[in-house]
Amino acid sequence: MKKSFIETIDNDKVGDDMFQLMSELYPICRSITGNGVVESLNILNRHLPLTIHEIPSGTKVFDWTVPKEWNIRDAYIKNSKGEKIVDFKKFSLHVLNYSVPVKKKVSLDELKEHLFTLPEYPEWIPYRTSYFKENWGFCLSHNQLLEMNDKEYEVCIDSSLEDGNLTYGECFIEGEEPDEVLLSCHACHPSLCNDNLSGVSLVTFLGKYLSTLSLRYSYRIIFIPGTIGSITWLSRNETNISRIKHGLVVACVGDPGMSTYKRSRIGNAEIDKAVEHVLKNSGKPYEIVDFSPYGYDERQYCSPGFNLPVGCLFRTPHGQYPEYHTSADNFDFVRPEYLSDSFSKYISVLKILENNKRYSNTNPKCEPQLGKRGLYTAIGGKSDTNADQMALLWVLNLSDGQHSLLDISERSGIDFDRIKDVADILQQKVLLQELQK
C-alpha cells in the first residue's frame, strides 16, 4: 500500500545516494544528442522507469529543427614527440562539444584558433559547445597552452555528425487527478556536477520517492537536452499542455550557495507562492528573483504561447559562480549535504502543492461551538495548544471558498503543516467541506 505524502525520508542517505549516482554519470560524454545521452538514460532507467523518445534529425519543432546526431569515439592533440598532451579519453571536457571530425597536422598558430582556455583560472578547463555552427576545437587549461611551443601538432577528433535522433527520457507517475506537476531537468552536459548532474540526480530520487506515495497530482518528469529538448517536448505535447498546473526546472542544486527561486512568468502562480513559503520558513538565507527570458528551460515553458506556471528552484544561479561550465564544477564543489538540503526543500514544496486545497465553512454564521464537538481536546495534546487554537480559528474564518490553505498560512503567519492538520480535524468534525475544482 502506498504511503501518504509525509516527510519520512533519511535526507543524509538520499544526499549520499544522489552523490553516488552523479559519480556514475560523471565520466560520460553527453551532448544534446548521441550515445552519451542514451547511455545516461539507461543508467537512470535502473532507478526510475523511463519511456525513451527518439525524434529524427530534421524534424521541425516550431521555429527550430532537430539537429544531426553527434557521437565521438576519441580525440587528442599530439606534440612533435608523438605524446598526447590533450586526451579526450581522460576527460570529456577536452573537446569542443559537437566538434566535426578532423585528423591532420597543423601549425601552432592555426591550432590556437581552435583552442579554448580560461586565463583568469589557469588550472581549469572550460566547457564549450558548437551545436549549430560546424566547428572543431579543444578545451584545456591555460597553463597547458603556455607550455605548448612546438611548431606543429597532430590533431584528431574521431567524431560523427550524421542524421540520427534527439533522445529524451520521460517518467509519468499517475495520481488521483489528471492535472500534472512537471519536473524538468537538462541532461546534456558532460562531466559537470552542479550544471547539471545535481539536477538529474535530484529529479531521479524525487521520482523514486513520489512513486511510493498516494498522490493527488500526476507527475511528469523529463530528462531532456537543454533548449532544443524543451522546445521539442513542447511541440510534441502541445495538445496536453493544459494539464500542467505547476512546474519546476531543476538545475544547480548541489553547490554551497543559498537557495534561489526564479518566479514563473505569471509571477504569482501557486508554485511561486509555495516555493516562496518554503524558503521563507526554512530558517536559511534565500533569494527570490523575478522571471526573465534568459536562463534554463523555464524560458521555453514560460514563452507567451504557453505561459505555463513553471519556475526554477536552484542554489547559486548559473553563471554567477566561477566554477560554472568549467572542470572545477566537480565533486569538491558539489557535496551530499547541499544535495540533501535541496531535496528536502523540493519535497516541502511538493507537499504544499499536494495539500493546498480550498474549503467552505459549513457553519459560517459566527463561530461554531468548539467545546461540544471535542475540538479543544482534539488539539489539546499538541505541544503548542494556543497556536493550534489560533490555526483553528483562522481556518474557520478564511475557509470561504476563496482562500487556499496556503493563503491562510500566509495571512495568519502560521506554519502550513499546522494549518493543514487543523483543516483535517475540522473536516472530520464536518465543519469544513472540501471544494472541488
N, C-alpha and C positions, 0 to 999 in steps of 0.2 A: 504494500500500500504506500502511495506517495505521501511525503511529508507536507505539512503546511509551510508557508513562507516565514520561517523563523530563523534567527541567526544562531545556528548550532554548528559553526564552522571553526575548525582549528586553523586560524589565519596564518600562524607560523608555518604549519605544514603546507598550506596552499602556496605560500610565498616560495618555499623551497621547491615544491613541485613545479611551479611556473619557471623558476630559475633553471631547473633541470631540463625542462622542455626547450628553453631557449638555447641551452648548451648543445642539445642535439641538432637544432635547426641552424645554429650559427655558421658552421663551415660551408653550407650550401650556397652556391651562386644563384641567387634568384634574380629575376627581372620581371618586366611586365608580361612576358610570355616565356615559354620554353620549359625544358625538362626540370630545371631547378624549382619552378613553381609546382609542377606535378609531383616531384619527389617530396616537397614540403607538405603538400596537401595529403599525400599518402600517410605521412607521419601523423598529421593532425587527425586523420580518419581513424587512427587507433584509439584516440581519446574521445572523439565525437563523431557520430555518423554523418558523413557529408554526401551530398549529391554533387557530383562533378559536372560542370557545364563547360563545353568547348565551343567557342564561337569562331568560325573560319575567318582567316585573313581576308581583307577586302570587304567584310560586312559593313554596311553603312549603319552607324549608330548616331542618330541625329546629325549634327554637322561634322562628325568625326568618322574615321574609317579604322576598323580593326587592323593593326599593323601586321607586318610579316612576323613570323616566329623566329626568335633568336636563340641559338644554342652555342655553347662554347665548350671545347674539349681541352685546350691548352693555350698558353700564351707565355711569352718570355722575351727578355732582352739579353743578348749575349755580348760580352765585350770581345776585344781582339784576341783574348786567350781562350775563347770558347766557353767562358764561365757565365752562368746565369746570374745576372745581377738583379734582375726583377723576375719573379716567378709566380705566375697566377696560381699554380697548384699549391703554393704555400699560403696564399692569401688572396681571396677573390676580389678585394677592392683594387688590386693592382691593375685591373683592366678597365678602361673606359667602357661602361656598361652599354651594350648594343653595338660594340665595335664590329665593323665589317672585317672579313678575313684579309690578312696581309702576311707575306713572307718575303723578306728582301733584306739587303744590306743598305744602310742609309748613313749619311754623314751625321755628325753630332748636331750640326746646325739644323738640319732637316728634322732630326728626331726631336729636338727641343720644341718644335712646333706641335708635337703630339704628346707632350709630357705635361702633367698637372701636379703641382706641389702646393704646399702651404708655407710660404716663407716665414709667416708670423708664428707658426708652430712647426719648427723644422724637423721634429721627430715623428710627426703624424702623417698619415697617408689620407688624402682626400677621397671622397666618393663622388664620382662624376658620371653623367649619362649623356647619351646622344640618341634618344629614342626616335625622333622624327627627322633627323638630318644625318645622312650616312657619313660616318667618320670612323677613324680608329685612333686609339691612344692608350697611354699607360699612366697610372697614378702611382706615385712614390713619395717618399719623404724628401724634403728639401735638402737634407744632409746627403742623401743618396745622390741627388742631382749634382751637388757640389763636388762629389768625388768622381764624376764622370769626365774623363779627359782624353779618352781615345778618340781618334779621328773618325772611326767608323764602327758601327754596331750592327748586329744581326737582330732583326725583329721578326717575331712570329706571333700571329693571332690565328689560331685554328678554330674558327667560328663559322657559323652559317646563318644567313638571313634569308629565309625562304617562306613561301606560303605554308601556313600551318594553322594554329589555333591560339586564341586567347583563352586561358583556362582560369576558372574561379570555382571556389567551393561554397556550398550553401547548406546550412542546417536549419531545419524547421522543427520547433518544439511546440506542439499543439496545446493550447489552453482551453478553458471553458468558452471563451469568446473568440470570434473570428478576427477581432481587432488585434493589431500586431504592434510589438515593440521591435524596432530594427537596431541591431548591433552590428556595426560595420568597421572593419579594420583593413588596412592595406598590408599585403603580404608579399611585396615585390622587392624589398630591399635586401641585398646580400650582406651578411656579416656586420650588421648594425643592431646593437642590442636595444637601445631605447626607441629608436626610429627604424623598424617598428616590431622587433621580436617581442618587446614587452607587451604591446597591444595584442599581437597574435596569441601570446600565451595567456594573457588575462581573459580574452574572449573565449578561448578554448575551455578554461576552467570555470568560467561563468556558465558556459553551456552545459558542462558536466554537472554542475550544481543544479541548474534550473531543471535539468532532465529528471531529477529525483523528486521534484516538488509537484504539488497540486496547484496549478496556476490559473489565474483569472485570464490573463492575456496570452496570446500565442506569441512566440518569439522567433524572429528570423535573423539568423547570424550569417554574415557573409564575409568570406576571405577573398579579397579582390586586389588586383593591381591598382595602384593609385591613379586617380583621374580617369584614365580610359576605362578602368574597371567599373567605377560607379556610373559613368556615362553608359557603358554597355548594359549594366544591370538595369538601370532605369529604362533604357529603350526596350528591353525585353519584358519588363514588368509594368509597363505603363497602365494597363487596364486594372491592375490590382493595387496601385499606389494608394488609393483612398483608404485601404485597410491600415496603413501605417499611422498610428496615433501618437507615438512617441519614438524617439530615436537618439542614439549616441554614436559618434565616431570615436573610436578608441585608438589612441596613439600616445607615445611618450609618457608612459605611466610607471616607469621604473627608475627615474632619476631622483636625486636627493632634494629637488626643489619642492616648493609648496604647491598644492593643488590649484589649478586654474580652470575656470569654466568659461567657454566661449558660447554665448547665447545663440539660440536659433535666430533665423531672420525674423521670425514672428516676435521674438523678444520677451514675451510674457506667456509663452506656452506652458502647459503643465509640466513638461520636462524641465523647462528653465526654472520654474518655481521649486520643483522637487530637488534639483541639484543644489540650488542656492540654499535651500533649507538644510540639507545635509552638511554642506560646507560651513554654514554659519554656526551649526550646532556641533561641529566636530571637535571644537576646542583647540584647533590648529590654525595657523595662518593660511589664508587663501586669497585668491583674486578672482573677480568676475569681470569679464570683458564683453563688450557688445559684438554683435556679428559684424564681420566684414567679408567681402567676396574674395578674400585671399586666405589660403590655408590648406586644409586637407579636403577630404571628400564631402564635408558638410556644405561646401560651396556649390556642389552639384545638387545635393538633396534640397538645398535651400534656394536653388535658382527659381526665378519668378514663375516659370511654368509649372513648378511642383510646389514650392514653398512649404516643404514638409517641416514638422516640428522636430528638427534634428539639431542637437548641439554637440559640442566636443568637450569632453572632460579629460584633461591631461594634467601633467605636472608642469614642468617648465615648457613654455611654448616653443615650437620648432623654430630654429634659427636664433634663439635667444640664449643658447648655451654654446660655448666654444667647441665642445665635442661633437656638435651636430654635423652629420654627414662626414665624419672622419673616423679613422681607425681607433680614436680614443673613446668612441661610443662602444665600450666593451664591458667586460664583466667586473671591472673595477668601478665603473661609472654606475651601472645598474646593479642593485642589490635586492635580495629577497625581502628585506623589511620594507622597502619602498613599494615593491610589487604588492606585498600583503596589505599595506595601507590603502593603496589604490583599489584593490579588490574589495576591501571592506566598504569603501565609500560607494562603489558601484552597487554592491549588494543593498546598501541602505537606500540608495535612490530607487532601485527596482522594487524594494519592499514598499516604499511610499506609493509608487505607481500602482502596485497590486492592491493596495488597501485604501486608496484615496477615493472614497465613494461619497455620494450625496444622500442625505436622508431628509425626511419630513417628520416633524414632531407631531405625534398623533394626539397630543394633549396641549395644543398651542396657546390656549387661553389661560394665561397665568401659569405659575409653576405647578407641576403636579406634586401631590403629597408624596414625598420620598420615603418617609419612615414606614408607612403602611405597606410599601412594596419591598421593604427589606433592603433598600438601596444603600443605606448607611452601613449596614453590616456586610453588604456585598463587597464594598470597597474598604471597609474598616480595617482589614488585615494588612493593608498596604503600609509601607514604611512612612509615607507622607500623605496622611489622610486628608489634610486640608487641601493639598494640591489636587488630589483626586476629586474632592467635592467641587472645587472650582472648575475642574475639567468637565465634570458632570453638568454644572450649570451653564458653562459656555456651550457645550454640545447641544443641550436642550434649546438654548436661546437662538443659536445660529443655524439649527437644522430646519431651515425654511425652504429647502429645495434649491437655494441659490448659492449656498456655501458648501464647498467640499471639506472633508476633514483636514486637508492641508490648509485651506483658508482659515479654518477655525484655529488650528495650531498657530498659524502666523498671527492672527488677530489677538489671540489670548496670550501668546508668549509661552504656551505650554507645549512640552515635547510631543511630537506626533504620535509616538508609541503610546503615551498615556491617553491622548485623545482617542486613539483607535480602540484601546482596551475599554474605555468608558463607553464608547459607542456600541461595542459588542454587548456590554451589560444592559444598556438601555434598550437595545433591540430585543434581548431576551425577555425584558420586562414589558415588551410591547409598547414602549414609549417612543420608539423610532421605527420608521418604515423606510427601507432602502428604496431609492428611486431608480427605476430602470432607465437606460439611455433612450 
